[in-house]
Amino acid sequence: MYDLHCHLLPGLDDGAQTAAEALCLLRLAQHNGISHMVMTPHINPGHFDNTKATIHQGLVELQQLARDHQLPMQLAAAAEVRLCTELPAWVEAEALPYLGEYQGYKVLLLEFPHSHIPTGTDRLVKWLVAKNVLPMIAHPERNREIQTDLNKLLPFRRLGCLLQLTASSVLGDMGERSQQTAFELLSQKAFHIVATDSHNQHRRPPKLAEARDLIASLFGDDYARQLVIENPKAISQIHFSEESYA
């Protein structure tokens, strides 16, 4: 399976802080059936000021760690970018690492605030799409405004945005409202991928297989496979060579 949202690069954000933590998460992911992972450290001005360079260096070190411990996993890196006023300048400067490609667009993993959708977000997303950058909205089922009114997602869905579901949400680990919103969106076949959003052993550990199995039982095997294999594989294929390990 493919995991396109996780925080395993040591010390870069609120995810894994040490190589030992990262190694533990890699092993848990492998045991969970995950073979390909795209690391997505936060880029959030004033909180996590990561850049292409810091993320690439973190990836190189994690890949070496995986090799040193004979973990045959394919690892790549992008970022989870917080919605912010700096976004247009970053896009113009080609300063952001992208999750992959989808129908000719560069895919950006975009995080909204958990509490609401800021006014003007639809205009910014429309601008991004015009610049050939397609947002994949991270875990919309956890946004309180969307939980209250699913129609708040419609402008973004109409613009073609992709939606990423957190595995722990569908399993109920993120609370009843997140799970119920996840189920409602799954019933509409609204999500494009499921990802772990793993941070450490205790905060959203890799549970992709469990989420896949539950989705398969409720919404069908075909859709579950699309969410954990087919869609994430297609989006992230620019990062991976079938002939190489990490």
C-alpha positions in Angstrom: 0.0 0.0 0.0 0.9 3.7 -0.4 1.0 6.3 2.4 1.2 9.8 1.0 0.8 11.7 4.3 3.1 11.0 7.3 5.5 12.9 9.5 8.6 10.6 9.9 11.5 12.9 9.1 13.2 13.3 12.5 13.1 16.7 14.1 11.5 18.6 11.2 8.0 19.1 12.8 5.7 17.7 15.5 6.2 14.1 14.2 9.1 11.8 14.8 11.8 13.6 16.8 14.6 11.1 16.7 16.0 8.5 14.3 14.9 5.8 16.7 11.3 7.0 16.6 11.4 7.2 12.8 12.8 3.7 12.6 10.0 2.4 14.9 7.4 4.0 12.7 8.9 2.6 9.5 8.8 -0.9 11.0 5.2 -0.4 12.1 4.3 0.8 8.6 6.0 -2.1 7.0 4.2 -4.6 9.3 1.0 -2.8 8.3 1.5 -3.6 4.7 2.8 -0.2 3.5 5.5 -0.4 0.9 5.7 3.2 -0.4 5.7 6.4 1.8 5.9 10.0 0.9 7.1 12.1 3.9 5.1 15.3 4.4 6.6 17.5 7.1 4.7 20.6 7.9 5.4 23.9 6.2 3.7 26.5 8.4 5.3 30.0 8.7 6.4 30.8 12.2 5.9 27.2 13.4 7.7 24.9 10.9 9.7 26.8 8.5 10.8 23.8 6.4 12.1 24.3 2.8 12.9 22.0 -0.1 16.5 21.8 1.1 15.7 20.8 4.7 13.1 18.3 3.6 15.5 16.7 1.0 18.2 16.4 3.6 15.8 14.8 6.1 14.8 12.3 3.4 18.3 11.4 2.5 19.0 10.6 6.1 15.8 8.6 6.5 16.6 6.6 3.4 20.0 5.7 4.7 18.4 4.7 8.0 16.1 2.4 6.2 19.0 0.9 4.2 21.1 0.4 7.3 18.3 -1.6 8.9 17.4 -3.6 5.8 13.9 -2.1 5.4 13.0 -2.5 1.7 10.6 0.4 1.6 10.4 3.1 -1.0 10.6 6.5 0.5 10.1 10.0 -1.0 9.2 13.4 0.4 6.9 16.3 -0.2 5.2 18.6 2.4 2.0 19.4 4.1 1.6 23.1 3.4 -0.6 25.2 5.7 -3.0 27.6 4.0 -1.3 31.0 4.4 -0.7 34.3 2.7 2.8 33.2 1.6 1.4 30.5 -0.7 1.2 32.5 -4.0 4.8 33.7 -3.6 6.0 30.2 -2.9 4.3 28.8 -5.9 5.7 31.5 -8.2 9.2 30.9 -6.8 8.8 27.1 -7.3 9.7 26.8 -3.6 7.3 24.0 -2.7 7.8 20.2 -2.9 4.8 18.5 -4.5 3.1 15.3 -3.6 3.0 14.2 -7.2 0.9 14.7 -10.3 -2.7 14.2 -11.3 -4.2 14.7 -14.7 -1.4 17.0 -15.7 -1.5 19.1 -12.5 1.1 19.3 -9.8 -0.5 18.0 -6.5 0.0 20.1 -3.4 -1.0 18.6 0.0 -2.8 21.6 1.5 -3.9 21.9 5.2 -6.8 24.1 6.3 -7.1 25.3 9.9 -8.9 22.7 12.0 -11.5 25.2 13.2 -12.8 26.8 10.0 -12.2 27.6 6.3 -10.8 31.2 6.0 -12.7 33.7 3.9 -11.2 33.8 0.4 -9.9 30.3 0.4 -11.9 29.4 -2.6 -10.3 32.3 -4.5 -6.8 31.2 -3.5 -7.6 27.6 -4.6 -8.9 28.9 -7.9 -5.7 30.8 -8.4 -3.6 27.7 -7.6 -5.5 25.6 -10.1 -5.0 28.3 -12.8 -1.2 27.9 -12.0 -1.5 24.2 -12.7 -1.3 23.4 -9.0 -4.1 21.1 -7.7 -4.6 21.0 -4.0 -5.2 17.8 -2.2 -7.0 18.9 1.0 -5.6 17.1 4.0 -8.1 15.5 6.3 -11.2 17.6 5.6 -13.2 15.3 7.8 -11.4 16.8 10.8 -12.3 20.5 10.0 -15.0 21.7 12.4 -16.7 23.9 9.8 -16.9 21.0 7.3 -18.2 18.7 10.1 -21.1 21.1 10.6 -21.9 21.6 7.0 -20.5 19.3 4.2 -21.6 21.8 1.6 -18.6 23.9 2.7 -16.5 21.5 0.7 -18.5 21.9 -2.5 -16.6 24.9 -3.9 -13.3 23.0 -3.6 -14.7 19.8 -5.0 -16.1 21.7 -8.0 -12.6 23.2 -8.6 -11.3 19.6 -8.8 -9.5 19.4 -5.5 -8.5 16.0 -4.2 -9.4 14.9 -0.7 -7.3 12.9 1.7 -8.8 10.9 4.5 -6.9 10.1 7.7 -7.0 6.4 8.5 -7.5 7.1 12.2 -10.6 9.2 11.5 -12.5 6.4 9.8 -11.5 4.1 12.7 -13.0 6.4 15.2 -9.7 7.3 16.9 -10.2 11.0 16.1 -13.6 11.3 17.6 -17.2 10.6 16.6 -17.6 13.8 14.5 -14.6 13.1 12.4 -15.7 9.5 11.9 -19.2 10.4 11.0 -18.0 13.1 8.5 -15.6 10.5 7.0 -18.4 8.0 6.6 -20.7 10.6 4.9 -17.9 11.6 2.5 -17.0 8.0 1.8 -20.6 7.2 1.0 -20.3 9.9 -1.7 -17.0 8.4 -3.0 -15.6 11.9 -2.3 -12.1 10.8 -1.0 -9.2 10.1 -3.4 -6.7 8.6 -0.9 -6.5 7.4 2.7 -3.2 8.1 4.5 -1.9 7.6 8.0 -0.8 11.1 9.0 1.5 9.2 11.3 3.4 11.3 13.9 4.6 8.8 16.4 3.8 5.5 18.0 1.0 7.0 20.1 -0.3 9.8 18.0 -1.8 8.3 14.8 0.5 5.3 14.4 0.2 3.6 11.0 -3.2 1.9 10.7 -3.7 1.9 7.0 -4.6 -1.8 6.8 -7.3 -1.5 9.4 -8.8 1.5 7.7 -8.7 -0.3 4.3 -10.5 -3.3 5.8 -13.3 -1.2 7.4 -13.8 0.8 4.2 -13.9 -2.3 2.2 -16.6 -3.8 4.5 -18.8 -0.7 4.4 -18.1 0.8 0.9 -16.7 -2.0 -1.2 -13.4 -3.7 -2.0 -12.9 -1.7 -5.2 -13.1 1.7 -3.6 -10.9 0.6 -0.7 -8.2 -0.5 -3.2 -8.5 2.8 -5.1 -7.9 4.7 -1.9 -4.8 2.8 -0.6 -3.2 1.6 -3.8 -4.4 2.7 -7.2 -5.0 6.5 -6.6 -1.9 7.1 -4.4 0.3 5.1 -6.7 -0.8 7.1 -9.7 -0.4 10.4 -8.0 3.1 9.6 -6.5 4.6 7.6 -9.3 7.0 10.5 -10.3 8.8 9.9 -7.0 9.3 6.1 -7.2 11.4 3.8 -9.4 10.1 0.2 -9.4 13.6 -1.1 -9.6 15.0 0.6 -6.5 14.3 0.4 -2.8 14.4 3.5 -0.6 
